[in-house]
Amino acid sequence: MSDFQPTTSGEEWLGHNRGEKRRLWERLNPRHRKLLRVLATALALRQSKAHLPEPVRARLLAALDELERLASRIEQLLTLRKQP
């Protein structure tokens, strides 16, 4: 299994939040930062089609599909927050 090496760090990527006084990454507590790192690693593994044992790969793909559905629901809720 090859390790995925991102071109920029999560801190840099999340820091490109225009208009915020503090970078988004700096506003996250350590537990949430760890959560984002774990998610990024899992997404990178799926994207790179890493060679994982089939049971692990199937469970990872199912969990990531569930994550995408959850992220969509959260995104919808966040857009409601911005409406007057």
PASEBA-1860 file (N, C-alpha, C; in nm, 3 decimals):
! residues 84
1> MSDFQPTT> 0.085/-0.117/0.000/0.000/0.000/0.000/0.089/0.123/0.000 ~ 0.065/0.214/-0.091/0.146/0.335/-0.097/0.083/0.445/-0.013 ~ 0.167/0.523/0.052/0.116/0.634/0.132/0.092/0.753/0.042 ~ -0.019/0.818/0.062/-0.054/0.935/-0.017/0.014/1.057/0.043 ~ 0.080/1.134/-0.038/0.145/1.257/0.007/0.078/1.376/-0.062 ~ -0.002/1.453/0.013/-0.070/1.567/-0.050/0.030/1.674/-0.091 ~ -0.009/1.754/-0.189/0.079/1.860/-0.236/0.083/1.977/-0.138 ~ -0.024/1.996/-0.064/-0.025/2.098/0.042/-0.082/2.037/0.167
9> SGEEWLGH> -0.049/2.097/0.279/-0.099/2.044/0.405/-0.245/2.085/0.424 ~ -0.313/2.012/0.511/-0.450/2.048/0.544/-0.458/2.188/0.601 ~ -0.356/2.224/0.678/-0.353/2.358/0.736/-0.350/2.464/0.626 ~ -0.269/2.440/0.525/-0.260/2.537/0.415/-0.390/2.543/0.336 ~ -0.447/2.424/0.306/-0.569/2.419/0.228/-0.683/2.488/0.301 ~ -0.700/2.459/0.429/-0.807/2.520/0.506/-0.780/2.667/0.533 ~ -0.657/2.710/0.521/-0.623/2.850/0.546/-0.665/2.943/0.434 ~ -0.707/2.889/0.323/-0.746/2.974/0.210/-0.891/3.019/0.222
17> NRGEKRRL> -0.939/3.035/0.342/-1.077/3.077/0.366/-1.081/3.230/0.358 ~ -1.123/3.281/0.244/-1.123/3.424/0.221/-1.221/3.495/0.314 ~ -1.182/3.610/0.365/-1.271/3.692/0.444/-1.275/3.657/0.592 ~ -1.214/3.551/0.632/-1.213/3.516/0.773/-1.092/3.582/0.839 ~ -1.112/3.629/0.961/-1.002/3.693/1.031/-0.898/3.591/1.075 ~ -0.943/3.473/1.115/-0.852/3.365/1.152/-0.869/3.251/1.054 ~ -0.758/3.185/1.024/-0.766/3.071/0.934/-0.855/2.964/0.996 ~ -0.930/2.899/0.912/-1.025/2.797/0.957/-0.955/2.688/1.038
25> WERLNPRH> -0.840/2.644/0.991/-0.768/2.537/1.060/-0.734/2.578/1.203 ~ -0.697/2.702/1.224/-0.661/2.750/1.357/-0.781/2.753/1.451 ~ -0.900/2.764/1.397/-1.020/2.770/1.479/-1.067/2.632/1.524 ~ -1.014/2.526/1.462/-1.054/2.390/1.498/-0.977/2.342/1.620 ~ -1.045/2.266/1.705/-0.973/2.210/1.819/-0.895/2.087/1.772 ~ -0.800/2.039/1.852/-0.714/1.927/1.809/-0.793/1.801/1.771 ~ -0.901/1.772/1.839/-0.981/1.653/1.807/-1.039/1.664/1.667 ~ -1.088/1.782/1.630/-1.146/1.801/1.497/-1.038/1.802/1.389
33> RKLLRVLA> -0.921/1.854/1.422/-0.811/1.849/1.326/-0.774/1.704/1.296 ~ -0.768/1.622/1.402/-0.737/1.480/1.383/-0.843/1.413/1.296 ~ -0.969/1.445/1.322/-1.079/1.389/1.244/-1.064/1.423/1.095 ~ -1.030/1.546/1.066/-1.011/1.586/0.926/-0.892/1.514/0.862 ~ -0.786/1.494/0.939/-0.671/1.420/0.885/-0.709/1.276/0.851 ~ -0.786/1.212/0.940/-0.830/1.074/0.916/-0.917/1.068/0.791 ~ -1.011/1.161/0.780/-1.099/1.164/0.663/-1.020/1.188/0.535 ~ -0.926/1.279/0.541/-0.844/1.309/0.423/-0.763/1.186/0.381
41> TALALRQS> -0.711/1.113/0.478/-0.635/0.993/0.447/-0.724/0.888/0.380 ~ -0.843/0.868/0.435/-0.936/0.771/0.377/-0.979/0.811/0.237 ~ -1.007/0.938/0.216/-1.046/0.985/0.083/-0.931/0.969/-0.016 ~ -0.809/0.996/0.029/-0.693/0.980/-0.059/-0.672/0.834/-0.097 ~ -0.694/0.744/-0.001/-0.681/0.601/-0.032/-0.782/0.559/-0.137 ~ -0.904/0.606/-0.124/-1.006/0.571/-0.223/-0.970/0.629/-0.359 ~ -0.925/0.752/-0.359/-0.892/0.820/-0.484/-0.774/0.754/-0.554 ~ -0.677/0.708/-0.478/-0.558/0.647/-0.538/-0.579/0.499/-0.570
49> KAHLPEPV> -0.697/0.447/-0.535/-0.730/0.306/-0.558/-0.623/0.217/-0.495 ~ -0.589/0.249/-0.370/-0.487/0.173/-0.297/-0.528/0.026/-0.289 ~ -0.429/-0.060/-0.289/-0.453/-0.204/-0.280/-0.472/-0.242/-0.134 ~ -0.597/-0.254/-0.096/-0.631/-0.294/0.040/-0.696/-0.432/0.035 ~ -0.690/-0.505/0.144/-0.765/-0.632/0.146/-0.912/-0.604/0.115 ~ -0.975/-0.692/0.040/-1.111/-0.669/-0.007/-1.210/-0.635/0.103 ~ -1.210/-0.706/0.216/-1.307/-0.669/0.321/-1.285/-0.527/0.375 ~ -1.159/-0.490/0.389/-1.127/-0.355/0.439/-1.169/-0.252/0.335
57> RARLLAAL> -1.137/-0.279/0.209/-1.172/-0.185/0.102/-1.323/-0.166/0.094 ~ -1.399/-0.273/0.102/-1.545/-0.263/0.093/-1.602/-0.182/0.209 ~ -1.550/-0.207/0.330/-1.598/-0.132/0.446/-1.559/0.015/0.437 ~ -1.438/0.043/0.388/-1.393/0.181/0.373/-1.480/0.254/0.270 ~ -1.508/0.190/0.158/-1.592/0.253/0.056/-1.734/0.278/0.108 ~ -1.789/0.185/0.182/-1.923/0.203/0.238/-1.924/0.319/0.338 ~ -1.822/0.327/0.421/-1.814/0.437/0.518/-1.799/0.571/0.448 ~ -1.719/0.575/0.341/-1.701/0.701/0.268/-1.827/0.742/0.194
65> DELERLAS> -1.902/0.645/0.143/-2.031/0.677/0.080/-2.126/0.738/0.183 ~ -2.127/0.680/0.301/-2.210/0.734/0.409/-2.164/0.874/0.448 ~ -2.034/0.894/0.450/-1.977/1.026/0.481/-2.021/1.130/0.378 ~ -2.022/1.092/0.251/-2.064/1.186/0.146/-2.210/1.225/0.161 ~ -2.295/1.128/0.197/-2.436/1.161/0.221/-2.451/1.256/0.340 ~ -2.375/1.231/0.444/-2.379/1.316/0.562/-2.326/1.457/0.529 ~ -2.220/1.465/0.454/-2.164/1.594/0.416/-2.264/1.675/0.334 ~ -2.338/1.608/0.248/-2.441/1.676/0.168/-2.550/1.734/0.258
73> RIEQLLTL> -2.592/1.655/0.358/-2.693/1.704/0.451/-2.642/1.823/0.530 ~ -2.517/1.817/0.575/-2.458/1.928/0.650/-2.448/2.052/0.563 ~ -2.406/2.034/0.438/-2.396/2.147/0.345/-2.531/2.216/0.327 ~ -2.636/2.137/0.315/-2.771/2.195/0.303/-2.808/2.275/0.427 ~ -2.776/2.222/0.543/-2.806/2.294/0.667/-2.726/2.424/0.678 ~ -2.602/2.420/0.634/-2.519/2.541/0.639/-2.571/2.648/0.545 ~ -2.625/2.609/0.432/-2.682/2.710/0.340/-2.808/2.770/0.401 ~ -2.884/2.693/0.478/-3.003/2.748/0.546/-2.962/2.852/0.650
81> RKQP> -2.849/2.831/0.711/-2.799/2.926/0.812/-2.772/3.063/0.751 ~ -2.734/3.067/0.626/-2.698/3.193/0.561/-2.819/3.268/0.505 ~ -2.933/3.200/0.498/-3.052/3.266/0.446/-3.112/3.357/0.551 ~ -3.173/3.470/0.506/-3.230/3.564/0.605/-3.349/3.509/0.679
END
